[in-house]
Structures are given as structure tokens and as C-alpha cells.
Amino acid sequence: MTHTHADPAAGIQGATLARTPLPDLHRRIAAHLGGAARAWLDQALDEAAAHPGMHGPISVWELRLAEAGRRCGSAYADAVRVLILHAARADTDALSRVYLQGTAAERRAVLYALPHLVPGPAALPLVEDALRTNDTRLLAAAVGPYAARHLPAHPWRHAVLKCLFTGVPIDAVADLDRRADADAELARMLGDYATERTSAGRPVPEDLYRVLTLTDPTAAPSAVKGNPGGDGEEF
């Protein structure tokens, strides 16, 4: 087993993976990895570039995805997997295969890789699948830049509410300011959800008020406390 010399807390994780240009991500990861881990990563990327796509029952780069945590450490595994997927030039079919057959960690990596690898909405079924789970790390990966670009308004609104419902920090939602701006329907849904929570004697997440303010800068917490009704939908 190889080891890194970096503090795991310095790992490059979460939304950073989807938003950082891949050459920059590679440089940052390489700077943190120890010598053996860096050599393994270089070899894994070379193998993926030499044998891209899918070959036989499983490709060599898919095996490397499974090894990433053991070889490079858990703090860097997500980023390493994203780099391998890019080196393998994984298309929507390959990404779908990894997502459907992979571990939760490999599914996260696929979601983080989508904005780097899929220019259009073809991979939305993977995002939609992740949004149906209650795995908070998978949900956080699903609401990144790819969803911000391609997820239609109605499921995007429900994704925002699901983040609130499950405790995923709203900062994980990419491009939130733009998509929530003047969204009256999202404001209504937030008000309904706040009312349901209050009626049940449960606290309203502070992040809800942050999103509400984005939908209407004049909104205040008191504006939702007395909002009647609720859409009764599950997230």
C-alpha cells in the first residue's frame, strides 16, 4: 500500500472537482501526492489514454478507478478518478456503465466528471438517479455544474428542496444565484416546505432563507413562516 505525505484535510474534494479545469486539478493533486502514489497516478493515466473506451468485460482504467483510494488516499481518490475518466475519454455509455456498476465513490466521480466530459444533456439520467437517493455525498455531487446547465426547472427545484431536506449544504448547488433568481415557483415551494416544518414543530433550515432571498431579495424569514398550505410532495 502506498502513502501520501499530505494532510488528508487538504484533499481536493466536493464541488471543486467539477469546477476546476482538469490541467489545474492534475497539478494540484500531483503536488500533494507522495512519490509512489504520484507514480501510480501517472501510470494509470497513461494506461487510460492508451486504452480508452470499453474493452472486454472490464477495461484496465476501470480497475484503476477501484484502486484509487488504496493507492492515493481517500482525500484524493475522487479527484484521481475524475482524472482517469478524462484520460480514458469516457463517453456517456462508458460513464453510465461505471455509474451503474460502480461503488458509491465511483458514482460520485462520474457525477463530478460529467461537466468535463459530456457537453450536452445525454447524461441527465445519471443525475436524476442520484437525486432519487438519500446518499448526501451523491446528492451533493449531482447538483454540480452539469445539473446547473442541463437539469430542467422542475426537477432542479426539487433537487434544491431535497438538499434542504437531507441537510446537504446549499453551497453544493452550482450556479444557484442565476437559477434561483426571480423564480417565483421555487419561492412558493420553499414557503410551503417551511410551513410544513413549522407546523410539525421542526426547525426551518437556515439555508432555506438564503435560497428564498435569491428568489426575491426583498423576502424575509417572516415571509415564509405564515405561508399557508404545502405541496405535499416527497423528495
Residue pairs with C-beta under 8 A, 6 or more apart in sequence:
1 70
1 71
2 34
2 36
2 37
2 40
2 71
2 72
3 34
3 36
3 37
3 73
4 32
4 33
4 34
4 37
4 72
4 73
4 75
4 76
5 32
5 33
5 34
6 32
6 33
6 34
6 73
6 75
6 76
8 73
8 74
8 75
9 75
10 32
10 75
11 32
11 73
11 74
11 75
11 76
11 79
12 20
12 25
12 28
12 29
12 32
12 75
12 76
12 78
12 79
13 75
13 78
13 79
14 140
14 141
14 172
15 140
15 144
15 171
15 172
15 174
17 25
17 78
17 79
17 82
17 112
17 113
18 111
18 112
18 113
18 114
18 115
18 116
18 141
18 144
18 145
18 146
18 174
19 115
19 144
19 145
19 174
20 28
22 82
22 83
22 86
22 116
25 79
25 82
25 83
26 83
28 79
29 41
29 72
29 76
29 79
29 80
29 83
30 38
30 41
32 76
33 41
33 72
33 73
33 76
37 71
37 72
37 73
37 76
40 67
40 71
40 72
41 71
41 72
41 80
41 83
44 61
44 64
44 67
44 68
44 71
44 80
44 84
44 87
45 83
45 84
45 87
46 87
47 60
47 61
47 64
48 60
48 61
48 64
48 84
48 85
48 87
48 88
49 87
49 88
49 89
51 59
51 60
51 61
51 88
52 61
52 87
52 88
52 89
52 90
53 59
53 88
53 89
53 90
53 91
53 94
54 93
54 94
54 97
59 88
61 84
61 85
61 87
61 88
62 98
64 84
65 81
65 84
65 85
65 98
65 102
65 106
65 109
66 103
66 106
68 76
68 77
68 80
68 81
68 84
69 77
69 105
71 80
72 80
77 105
78 105
78 108
78 109
78 112
81 105
81 106
81 109
81 113
82 109
82 112
82 113
82 116
85 95
85 98
85 109
85 110
85 113
85 117
86 113
86 116
86 117
88 94
89 117
90 98
90 113
90 117
91 117
91 118
92 118
92 122
92 123
95 110
95 113
95 114
95 117
95 118
95 123
95 126
96 123
96 125
96 126
98 106
98 107
98 109
98 110
99 106
99 107
99 110
99 111
99 126
99 129
102 110
104 135
104 137
104 138
107 130
107 138
107 141
108 137
108 138
108 141
110 126
111 126
111 127
111 130
111 138
111 141
111 142
111 144
111 146
112 141
112 144
114 123
114 126
114 127
114 144
114 146
115 144
115 145
115 146
115 149
118 146
120 150
121 150
123 146
124 150
124 151
127 142
127 146
127 147
127 150
127 151
128 155
130 138
130 139
130 141
130 142
131 139
131 142
131 143
131 155
131 158
131 159
131 162
133 139
134 166
136 166
136 167
136 168
139 159
139 162
139 163
139 166
139 168
139 172
140 163
140 168
140 169
140 172
142 159
143 159
143 160
143 163
143 168
143 172
143 173
143 174
144 172
144 174
145 174
145 175
147 156
147 159
147 174
148 156
148 173
148 174
148 175
148 176
148 178
148 179
149 175
151 159
153 183
153 185
156 179
157 183
157 185
157 186
157 189
158 233
158 235
159 173
160 170
160 173
160 176
160 180
160 186
160 211
161 189
161 190
161 193
161 235
162 168
162 235
163 169
163 170
163 172
163 173
163 207
164 170
164 193
164 205
164 207
164 208
164 211
165 193
165 235
166 235
167 205
169 207
170 176
170 207
170 210
170 211
176 211
176 214
177 214
180 186
180 211
180 214
180 215
181 214
181 215
182 215
182 216
183 215
184 215
184 216
186 211
186 215
187 212
187 215
187 216
187 219
189 231
190 208
190 211
190 212
190 215
190 224
191 212
191 223
191 224
191 227
192 227
192 229
192 230
192 231
193 208
193 230
194 204
194 208
194 224
194 225
194 227
195 224
195 225
195 226
195 227
195 228
195 229
195 230
196 230
197 203
197 204
198 204
198 225
204 221
204 224
204 225
208 224
209 221
209 224
212 219
212 221
212 223
212 224
213 219
